Amino acid sequence: MNWAYETKKYGADKIILLGLFAVSLLIAHFIVQSKSIILFSGPVRLNYAGLSVSMPAGNGWQADKQWKYHENAFTLNSSFSPGTKNPLAKARCRYLPAAPKQAPNVLFEREASAVDGSIAQTGQSQTGVIIIDWAHIKTKDPFLDIFFGTAKLPNNNQFDIEVYQAAGDTNLAEQVFKSIAESLKFQGNQLLEAGSEIIKEIKYTGTDGFLDDRSRESFFFIKDAKGRGIGFTMDVLRYASAERSKDSVPLIDAQTEERLNVHGINLLYIRQGRYASEQVTFFKTDDRFANFAWKNEINGIAGRISTEVLLDETGIMTVEKTGSVSEGKNYQVSPAAIPELLSEFVFGRMIISGYEKIIVDMIETNGKIAPALIWKAENNAEGGYVLNVEFLNDQGSSQKVYLDSQMRIFKVLLQRGNVTVQRTEVENILREFPEQAGLILRRNKMFEQEATSN
């Protein structure tokens, strides 16, 4: 027998065991230390919502320094990884601008079901004017605990706190949860309130203020940083003809369909080299913009993706998306929400109202909500108005919008990519993009075409 080998092997095993023991002691040390001294970051403010919260940071905790936007929600995270590959605890705050109206107990059951757990305890706490309903969720794993809290905010908004721990220490999770809840500060946002007033005025005025000739058409060239034409957009909005178009969005019932007497078409076409992408949106609303429905189709390198959106007068938005993955979601949008297809109306109404700065929730054609900060810039030397638009859900996404004396868009400068969108005549579009001539010339019959293609 090789005694030297056995001795070395035994020594190596001892070293490994000692290493594991040391790591265990280190983890235990961090847990004990984190329980006795939990350090928190300074208030991390979400200006769009008018709130701030502090997250655990230090003593093994790693926290985000700013809010991140994903899936129609702003999130702020912190994780506890004391020398381990996988976090032993996580904390997350979420601000949902368009959360569906659900009772706290329904949310608790959903959270418990997601981890195959059960609700061990529920309660309620108050921070300032905000009431937080919370639940302690136990799982089949004796080491895993979850504390979940939710608070209803004005304008159909919601704030959630989630704390997970997998170290077998319930007190740690509870302490972190309570500290985060106590740090919550909410003041609201006057700019969002101003945006709500603008949307209210648009709906009160209705189509009378925007479709005097019962129709509206706009064509825009899209040019890159070198001034080369890479695409165009076409926007058509008109009253439905006496003979109702045959197209339909499956989400709409017959009664709602009858009220949607204003129809719109938006075509976005981008051509770069051998590749081209096309996005067509069929849009419907009523005289007062109380109901919206649209069907958006994107055809490009990735294939075809279709999204159907219905927004009713109560603010409930239903989104159905088909493509590589099918999904259906419901949202309760804020009073400051409006489809981006009507953004020109927002800009014009803001000029008339006298507001210098507002925030509105732009609903994109794919059903995503893009909070937009809009403020007045310098007046255009050629007459008209200039507005700045910053999309708060996407850092670096901003634009400068130029309006003529009639408050219609004639140019947009996109900061990202230094792209220019310039108003033009349909003849120029046809000359530059002859491959789209058939679609453009048949724009008044596109609804009927869409119906027969289904």
Phi, psi and omega per residue, in radians:
M1 nan 2.528 -3.142
N2 -1.529 1.598 -3.088
W3 -1.134 -0.600 3.140
A4 -1.084 -0.732 -3.133
Y5 -1.122 -0.772 -3.125
E6 -1.117 -0.665 3.137
T7 -1.135 -0.750 3.119
K8 -1.116 -0.721 -3.117
K9 -1.124 -0.749 3.119
Y10 -1.096 -0.725 3.117
G11 -1.121 -0.680 3.135
A12 -1.150 -0.712 3.113
D13 -1.068 -0.723 3.140
K14 -1.095 -0.708 -3.140
I15 -1.103 -0.745 3.135
I16 -1.092 -0.799 3.141
L17 -1.086 -0.729 3.114
L18 -1.111 -0.647 3.117
G19 -1.121 -0.783 3.112
L20 -1.098 -0.687 3.122
F21 -1.111 -0.716 3.141
A22 -1.129 -0.739 3.116
V23 -1.091 -0.732 3.130
S24 -1.077 -0.759 3.103
L25 -1.083 -0.677 3.138
L26 -1.109 -0.781 3.126
I27 -1.089 -0.806 3.136
A28 -1.056 -0.681 3.131
H29 -1.086 -0.780 -3.131
F30 -1.144 -0.672 3.134
I31 -1.118 -0.826 3.130
V32 -1.078 -0.775 -3.122
Q33 -1.131 -0.711 -3.111
S34 -1.172 -0.551 3.117
K35 -1.225 -0.710 -3.066
S36 -1.422 -0.593 -3.132
I37 -2.358 1.603 3.075
I38 -1.667 1.961 3.130
L39 -1.501 2.496 -3.134
F40 -2.173 2.626 3.092
S41 -1.242 2.949 2.978
G42 -1.225 2.978 -3.140
P43 -1.016 2.206 3.063
V44 -1.738 1.937 -2.981
R45 -1.593 2.418 2.985
L46 -1.916 1.626 -2.994
N47 -1.027 -0.664 -3.123
Y48 -0.968 -0.660 -3.078
A49 -1.686 -0.227 -3.090
G50 1.241 0.625 3.123
L51 -2.392 2.847 3.070
S52 -2.556 2.744 3.141
V53 -2.686 2.653 3.090
S54 -1.857 2.512 -3.100
M55 -2.092 2.671 3.094
P56 -1.081 2.310 -3.106
A57 -2.625 2.292 -3.085
G58 1.680 2.879 -3.080
N59 0.956 0.742 3.105
G60 1.700 -0.188 3.127
W61 -1.613 2.371 3.061
Q62 -2.073 2.075 -3.032
A63 -2.039 2.577 3.006
D64 -1.121 2.570 3.121
K65 -1.653 -0.212 3.107
Q66 -2.653 2.807 3.138
W67 -1.244 2.553 3.104
K68 -2.120 2.571 -3.079
Y69 -1.871 2.274 3.120
H70 -2.773 2.332 3.074
E71 0.910 0.914 3.086
N72 1.028 0.600 3.112
A73 -2.664 2.570 3.021
F74 -1.711 2.347 -3.097
T75 -2.242 2.655 3.083
L76 -2.414 2.161 -2.996
N77 -2.114 2.709 2.987
S78 -2.600 2.445 -3.125
S79 -2.297 2.618 -3.104
F80 -1.938 1.835 -3.098
S81 -2.286 1.383 -3.080
P82 -1.398 1.415 3.122
G83 1.277 0.320 3.141
T84 -2.059 2.737 3.135
K85 -1.242 -0.754 -3.137
N86 -1.796 2.436 -3.139
P87 -1.080 2.462 3.066
L88 -1.544 -0.291 3.112
A89 -2.723 2.620 3.096
K90 -2.401 2.570 3.040
A91 -2.300 2.391 -3.130
R92 -2.488 2.373 2.993
C93 -1.987 2.462 3.125
R94 -2.295 2.357 2.999
Y95 -1.971 2.084 -3.078
L96 -1.926 1.906 -3.130
P97 -1.225 -0.301 -3.049
A98 -2.448 0.814 -3.123
A99 -1.270 2.386 3.062
P100 -1.131 2.585 -3.124
K101 -1.257 1.977 3.115
Q102 -2.440 2.435 3.115
A103 -1.161 2.624 -3.125
P104 -0.947 -0.708 -3.107
N105 -1.120 -0.547 3.085
V106 -1.166 -0.744 3.101
L107 -1.126 -0.682 3.117
F108 -1.079 -0.784 3.139
E109 -1.103 -0.662 3.123
R110 -1.133 -0.767 3.128
E111 -1.112 -0.723 3.136
A112 -1.155 -0.716 -3.138
S113 -1.126 -0.594 -3.107
A114 -1.115 -0.451 -3.132
V115 -1.993 0.223 -3.119
D116 0.963 0.799 -3.108
G117 -2.058 -2.965 -3.130
S118 -2.411 2.711 -3.111
I119 -1.483 2.043 -3.101
A120 -1.567 -0.525 -3.073
Q121 -2.835 2.573 3.044
T122 -2.277 2.803 3.130
G123 -2.923 -3.036 -3.110
Q124 -2.560 2.394 3.089
S125 -2.354 2.829 -3.113
Q126 -2.271 2.330 3.075
T127 -2.177 1.865 -3.050
G128 1.128 -2.167 3.130
V129 -1.658 -0.004 -3.062
I130 -1.681 2.238 3.070
I131 -1.755 2.192 -3.126
I132 -1.929 2.086 2.982
D133 -1.564 2.349 -3.068
W134 -2.381 2.814 3.113
A135 -2.482 2.496 3.001
H136 -1.746 2.085 -3.062
I137 -1.916 2.172 3.083
K138 -1.752 2.541 3.118
T139 -2.043 3.053 3.109
K140 -1.181 -0.394 3.062
D141 -1.412 2.004 -3.078
P142 -1.102 -0.284 -3.120
F143 -1.620 -0.135 -3.037
L144 -1.894 2.152 3.077
D145 -2.226 2.631 3.106
I146 -2.350 2.326 2.965
F147 -2.003 2.177 -3.100
F148 -2.219 2.293 3.113
G149 -2.308 2.618 -3.133
T150 -2.472 2.525 -3.133
A151 -2.390 2.349 3.069
K152 -1.503 2.298 3.132
L153 -2.009 2.899 3.120
P154 -1.038 2.795 3.075
N155 1.104 0.624 3.071
N156 1.129 0.431 3.134
N157 -1.671 2.789 -3.078
Q158 -2.457 2.520 3.104
F159 -2.186 2.229 -3.111
D160 -2.101 2.554 3.008
I161 -2.180 2.283 3.105
E162 -2.280 2.268 3.070
V163 -2.256 2.167 3.111
Y164 -2.006 2.460 3.013
Q165 -2.429 2.406 -3.108
A166 -2.164 0.506 -3.114
A167 -1.917 0.145 -3.135
G168 1.268 0.443 -3.085
D169 -2.218 1.563 -3.118
T170 -1.098 -0.639 -3.109
N171 -1.068 -0.610 3.119
L172 -1.073 -0.881 -3.117
A173 -1.084 -0.748 -3.114
E174 -1.136 -0.708 -3.125
Q175 -1.148 -0.748 3.122
V176 -1.116 -0.764 -3.135
F177 -1.044 -0.847 -3.106
K178 -1.118 -0.659 -3.123
S179 -1.178 -0.706 3.099
I180 -1.113 -0.795 -3.125
A181 -1.059 -0.720 -3.122
E182 -1.203 -0.413 -3.110
S183 -1.459 -0.205 -3.081
L184 -1.101 2.227 3.072
K185 -2.178 2.293 -3.117
F186 -2.334 2.203 3.116
Q187 -2.116 -0.202 -3.061
G188 1.399 3.078 -3.095
N189 -2.364 1.999 -3.128
Q190 -1.154 -0.485 3.127
L191 -1.181 -0.627 3.092
L192 -1.206 -0.641 3.075
E193 -1.113 -0.686 3.107
A194 -1.129 -0.690 3.081
G195 -1.085 -0.667 3.103
S196 -1.080 -0.673 3.115
E197 -1.135 -0.700 3.113
I198 -1.081 -0.805 -3.137
I199 -1.130 -0.667 3.102
K200 -1.065 -0.745 3.123
E201 -1.139 -0.679 3.122
I202 -1.095 -0.756 -3.124
K203 -1.220 -0.583 3.118
Y204 -1.180 -0.740 3.133
T205 -1.228 -0.710 3.130
G206 1.191 -2.789 -3.075
T207 -1.218 -0.282 -3.125
D208 -1.026 -0.541 -3.102
G209 -1.543 -0.080 -3.033
F210 -2.276 -0.341 -3.091
L211 -2.174 1.042 -3.112
D212 -1.085 -0.622 3.122
D213 -1.691 0.278 3.086
R214 1.170 0.135 3.070
S215 -2.783 2.828 -3.099
R216 -2.714 2.230 -3.140
E217 -2.266 2.476 3.094
S218 -2.502 2.414 3.079
F219 -2.229 2.378 -3.102
F220 -2.333 2.352 2.963
F221 -1.388 2.525 3.013
I222 -2.005 2.109 -3.094
K223 -2.130 2.502 3.127
D224 -1.437 -3.026 -3.059
A225 -1.090 -0.417 3.141
K226 -1.644 0.118 3.103
G227 1.429 0.194 -3.136
R228 -1.502 2.396 3.111
G229 -1.260 2.069 -3.124
I230 -2.001 -0.086 -3.138
G231 3.062 -2.992 3.130
F232 -2.760 2.879 2.994
T233 -2.229 2.619 3.070
M234 -2.288 2.229 3.112
D235 -2.161 2.200 3.112
V236 -2.271 2.246 3.080
L237 -2.341 2.220 -3.057
R238 -2.699 2.808 2.984
Y239 -1.259 2.540 3.101
A240 -1.141 2.534 3.129
S241 -1.252 2.924 3.137
A242 -1.007 -0.645 3.073
E243 -1.534 1.844 -3.029
R244 -1.008 2.405 3.076
S245 -1.177 2.712 -3.010
K246 -1.631 -0.065 -3.099
D247 -1.275 2.743 3.128
S248 -2.701 2.603 2.989
V249 -1.777 2.141 -3.030
P250 -0.925 -0.420 -3.100
L251 -1.265 -0.265 -3.039
I252 -1.593 2.319 3.022
D253 -1.490 2.953 -3.041
A254 -1.078 -0.675 -3.110
Q255 -1.165 -0.739 3.095
T256 -1.173 -0.701 3.128
E257 -0.965 -0.695 -3.113
E258 -1.120 -0.571 -3.106
R259 -1.383 -0.376 -3.052
L260 -1.447 1.359 -3.019
N261 -1.683 0.058 3.052
V262 -1.983 2.140 -3.061
H263 -1.991 2.531 3.124
G264 -2.345 2.701 3.084
I265 -2.354 2.296 3.044
N266 -2.219 2.222 3.108
L267 -2.133 2.168 3.067
L268 -2.070 2.136 -3.097
Y269 -2.230 2.234 3.108
I270 -2.179 2.253 3.130
R271 -2.182 2.061 3.117
Q272 -2.342 1.889 -3.105
G273 1.099 -2.301 -3.130
R274 -1.400 -0.202 -3.027
Y275 -1.794 2.541 3.112
A276 -2.478 2.580 3.063
S277 -2.301 2.558 -3.068
E278 -2.354 2.332 3.091
Q279 -2.233 2.124 -3.129
V280 -2.100 2.285 3.116
T281 -2.147 2.166 3.030
F282 -1.743 2.149 -2.917
F283 -2.190 2.469 3.116
K284 -2.428 2.519 3.041
T285 -2.680 3.098 3.103
D286 -1.829 -3.092 -3.068
D287 -1.058 -0.527 -3.053
R288 -1.895 0.225 3.120
F289 0.958 0.626 3.114
A290 -1.502 -0.592 3.097
N291 -2.086 2.454 3.053
F292 -2.291 2.566 3.022
A293 -2.628 2.365 3.070
W294 -2.636 2.744 3.080
K295 -2.172 2.142 -3.086
N296 -1.998 2.283 3.113
E297 -2.201 2.269 3.103
I298 -2.039 2.220 3.076
N299 -2.119 2.108 -3.127
G300 -2.758 -2.754 -3.115
I301 -1.068 -0.620 -3.098
A302 -1.365 -0.034 -3.129
G303 1.829 -2.676 -3.070
R304 -1.953 2.249 3.086
I305 -2.183 2.270 -3.108
S306 -2.111 2.359 3.113
T307 -2.265 2.304 3.083
E308 -2.064 2.314 -3.058
V309 -2.280 2.334 3.046
L310 -2.213 2.204 3.091
L311 -2.147 2.022 -3.084
D312 -1.688 3.093 -3.028
E313 -1.181 -0.272 3.110
T314 -1.506 -0.073 -3.139
G315 1.592 0.106 3.106
I316 -1.483 2.164 3.141
M317 -1.956 2.230 3.100
T318 -1.925 2.259 -3.113
V319 -2.137 2.160 3.055
E320 -2.085 2.193 -3.102
K321 -2.206 2.360 3.093
T322 -2.202 2.624 -3.114
G323 2.872 -2.232 3.062
S324 -1.211 -0.512 3.124
V325 -2.336 2.386 3.087
S326 -1.724 2.398 -3.137
E327 -2.675 2.670 3.083
G328 -2.372 2.290 -3.101
K329 -2.417 2.640 3.088
N330 -2.072 2.495 3.122
Y331 -2.359 2.669 3.009
Q332 -1.952 1.702 -3.003
V333 -1.352 2.812 -3.112
S334 -1.400 2.870 3.068
P335 -1.112 -0.237 -3.140
A336 -1.624 0.256 -3.082
A337 -1.685 2.477 3.097
I338 -2.741 2.526 3.097
P339 -1.041 2.440 3.137
E340 -1.094 -0.355 3.102
L341 -1.093 -0.330 3.123
L342 -1.888 0.362 -3.073
S343 -1.073 -0.563 3.124
E344 -1.055 -0.638 3.105
F345 -1.144 -0.640 3.114
V346 -1.110 -0.795 -3.128
F347 -1.071 -0.810 -3.130
G348 -1.116 -0.752 3.141
R349 -1.158 -0.587 3.110
M350 -1.123 -0.714 3.112
I351 -1.087 -0.771 -3.114
I352 -1.152 -0.696 -3.028
S353 -1.207 -0.495 -3.109
G354 1.650 -0.064 3.080
Y355 -1.129 2.401 3.100
E356 -1.538 -0.482 -3.076
K357 -2.684 2.388 3.113
I358 -2.514 2.898 2.954
I359 -2.186 2.280 3.049
V360 -2.255 2.715 3.080
D361 -1.687 1.806 3.101
M362 -1.393 2.145 3.088
I363 -1.600 1.955 -3.114
E364 -1.284 2.842 -3.075
T365 -1.133 -0.340 3.100
N366 -1.568 0.116 3.098
G367 1.577 -0.037 3.106
K368 -1.413 2.622 -3.141
I369 -1.826 2.145 -3.095
A370 -2.034 1.702 3.077
P371 -1.055 2.281 -3.072
A372 -2.192 2.217 3.027
L373 -1.599 2.145 -3.082
I374 -2.136 2.270 3.080
W375 -2.523 2.705 -3.089
K376 -1.324 2.411 3.051
A377 -1.905 -2.806 3.139
E378 -1.187 2.665 3.072
N379 -1.217 2.611 3.139
N380 -1.263 2.356 -3.130
A381 -1.066 -0.474 -3.124
E382 -1.557 0.133 -3.065
G383 1.718 2.778 -3.123
G384 1.687 -2.717 -2.984
Y385 -2.464 2.759 3.105
V386 -2.284 2.302 3.112
L387 -2.172 2.538 2.990
N388 -1.777 2.429 3.136
V389 -2.249 2.153 3.083
E390 -2.106 2.158 -3.138
F391 -1.533 2.015 -2.981
L392 -1.327 -0.229 3.138
N393 -1.568 -0.041 -3.052
D394 -2.550 1.792 -3.113
Q395 -1.037 2.341 3.106
G396 1.520 -0.061 3.137
S397 -1.675 1.813 -3.137
S398 -2.574 2.883 -3.113
Q399 -2.684 2.745 3.044
K400 -1.971 2.171 -3.045
V401 -1.919 2.224 3.125
Y402 -1.854 2.228 3.111
L403 -1.978 2.513 3.082
D404 -1.445 -3.032 -3.083
S405 -1.144 -0.362 3.086
Q406 -1.626 0.159 3.109
M407 1.093 0.640 3.018
R408 -1.894 2.508 -3.120
I409 -1.178 2.278 3.005
F410 -2.114 -0.215 3.071
K411 -2.802 2.521 3.059
V412 -2.348 2.266 3.054
L413 -1.850 2.068 3.128
L414 -1.625 2.151 -3.097
Q415 -1.108 -0.770 -3.113
R416 -1.271 2.049 3.134
G417 1.465 -0.024 3.136
N418 0.889 0.916 -3.101
V419 -1.724 2.463 3.104
T420 -1.981 2.325 3.054
V421 -1.997 1.998 -2.980
Q422 -2.131 2.298 3.106
R423 -1.113 2.480 -3.137
T424 -2.619 -3.102 3.094
E425 -1.670 2.709 -3.100
V426 -1.071 -0.547 -3.136
E427 -1.086 -0.628 3.122
N428 -1.191 -0.659 3.095
I429 -1.136 -0.764 -3.125
L430 -1.105 -0.647 -3.128
R431 -1.240 -0.647 -3.080
E432 -1.445 -0.555 -3.090
F433 -2.244 1.193 -3.092
P434 -1.076 -0.406 -3.131
E435 -1.159 -0.290 3.128
Q436 -1.838 0.156 -3.061
A437 -1.041 -0.753 -3.101
G438 -1.049 -0.754 -3.118
L439 -1.184 -0.715 -3.113
I440 -1.183 -0.801 -3.091
L441 -1.184 -0.400 3.135
R442 -1.766 0.388 -3.022
R443 -1.060 -0.534 3.141
N444 -1.285 -0.161 3.134
K445 -2.067 0.232 -3.058
M446 -1.137 -0.542 3.115
F447 -1.106 -0.780 -3.139
E448 -1.150 -0.630 3.098
Q449 -1.119 -0.743 -3.130
E450 -1.099 -0.625 -3.120
A451 -1.186 -0.722 -3.097
T452 -1.281 -0.344 -3.139
S453 -1.421 -0.246 -3.125
N454 -1.425 nan nan
